[in-house]
Amino acid sequence: MFTGSSGRETCCSNSAGDGRAFKRYRLTLSDSKNTFNSCILASQCNDLIDHNDLKDYSVIQLNNFTYHSQGPKPFLTVLDLTVLSNMSQQIGDPTPLQPITNTNVEDTNDVSQATNDASSSSTTNGNMNNTSLTNTASNSAQFSMRLTTSDSFSQSERIEAINMLTKYLPKWTIRARVSNKTPVRSYSNGRGEGKYFSCDLIDETGEIRAVAFGDECTRFYDMLETGDIYYITKGMLKPANRRFNTLSHDFEMTLVAQTSIRPCMDVTNIPDAQFNFIPISDIENKLPNSFIDVIGVVTRTSDIQIITSRQSNKELIKRELELCDENGKISVTLWGEEETPQTVNHGYRFSATWKTLNQIVDEKLGLDDKPDYIMVKCVCSFIKTDSIVYMSCPEDDCKKKVFDNRNGTYHCTKCSHDYNDFKWAYMVLAELSDSTSSQWTVFFQNEAEALLGISASKFGEAKMNNNDNFVEDYLSKITFKEKIFRLRIKAENFNDERRVRVSCIGVYDIDHVDYTKKMLDFILY
């Protein structure tokens, strides 16, 4: 335990991939006799400074910390502290503390525990490599690093806290629990096909995502079990990809051929999960597409829906539920394996959904790197009739337009193959309108069928037979009927010009009872 006064300065670093800045605070600690300025405040403590609880010359108590003795300049990481009081000036006339080598530094808070656990060779807040910081033999500030050793772990190695992992550490070992593991998944890109899985690793200080590809996927998947604790070393660290990584750590780990993973059998006090729960009523203050932790009671669920992905043509499982706490309610959409009931929702993406059409322009939706998704209640006011359907490749996984060879065959440039037949496919350009504005929107196969209520083949036959009256009469019957549309909004480049493109990814009939409940919840909460 250490009590002293603190000074601070701020440094920021950018995580490659999303450009976001991550603040880290550097502290200068003093016990009125000595100062130590190589102190870093762990990111989970940043709120103390952001909320002005920790100030210059605050008197603090260090509850948990790690001391890093390797490298040219040792430093201290403060993991947890308590602000005891705030002073207006420095206490005493301290001088810089000089690091020297000493032996057997021991935290009195853990002496009894270390004695009780001696049979398992475990100590807490004890020595690391017999290194400590002292000024004189008496009344000096002493620092040590939390370490647990075991028969299966070398005494000469050091356990690094997860929240201190960076790609600049030359050598590290972590001790972590597997809090979550995905199934093995496949991928395909320009370099070929492969498989991978990911898992979340947690210790007392934080969480980090680990990913394994190819041979390492096969090697480590069965070895790593959810809930078990492991020693992991020689993983490759890189900035976290915020498109897929919901954890707060700046980096993520790739398990490579040199990675070593060993079970840890004698430590059980590592938490199973870490959450930062917020009330449902606070969600509206979060930025769209940010990740949040919420907990509540499920008050309503929908039936499981099977939806075909337009991009991959694969079937996806979808389920919607309503989550309630003492502050409000919110709709939650579960996809894939998540559609089964859950009691705790961790790292879910919050998306602003219900909008009006004029908000697409007013809020500049779609102009960021990621697309925006919104729900709109409006009407289809006009449909262009010159390009409702087109001749497409007959292969199920290909929607490419085919060309008539004028000899009874049709050529697909994507498949590089001639076919004796083709399929009619939808690509509808329609104008959606509500009381605020109108918006041209593209509808592809499934969404166009849901809008028009008729198959593409029937429209294709009418087009082939030049039956314009059928097309116009049918379209006049379906326009100006209110529906709910789910829209994808993304800026794309056309001939060196950046334009916002709006496409429909869902068409739903209005359940007026359910819609009224949503609007009432929106008004109340």
Buried (B, 14 or more C-beta within 10 A) or exposed (E): EBBBBBBBEEEEEEBEBBEEEBEBBBBBBBBEBBBBBBBBBBBBBBEBBEEEEBBBBBBBEBEBBBBBBBEEEBBBBBBBBEBEEBEEEBBEEBEEBEBEEBEEBBBEEBBEBBEEBEEBBBBBBBBBBEBBBBBEEEEBBEBBBBBBBBEEBEEEBBBBBBBBBEEEEEEBBBBBBBBBBEEEEEEEEEEEEBBBBBBBBBBBBBBBBBBBBEEBBEBBBEEBEEEEBBBBBBBBBBBBBBEEBBBBBBBBBBBEEEBEBBEBEBBEEBEEEBEEBBEBBEBEEEEBBEBBBBBBEEEEBBEEEEBEEBEEEEEEBBBBBBBBBEEBBBBBBBEEEBBEEEEEBBBBEBEBBBBBBBBBEEBEBBEEEEBBBBBBBBBBEBBEBEEBBBBBBBBEEBBEBBEEEEEEBBBBEEBEBBBEEBBBBBBBBBBBBBEBBBBEBBBBBBBBBBBBEBBBEBBBBBBEEEEEEBBEEBBEEBBEEEBBBBBBBBBEEEEEEEEBBBBBBBBEEEEEEEBEBBEEBEEEB
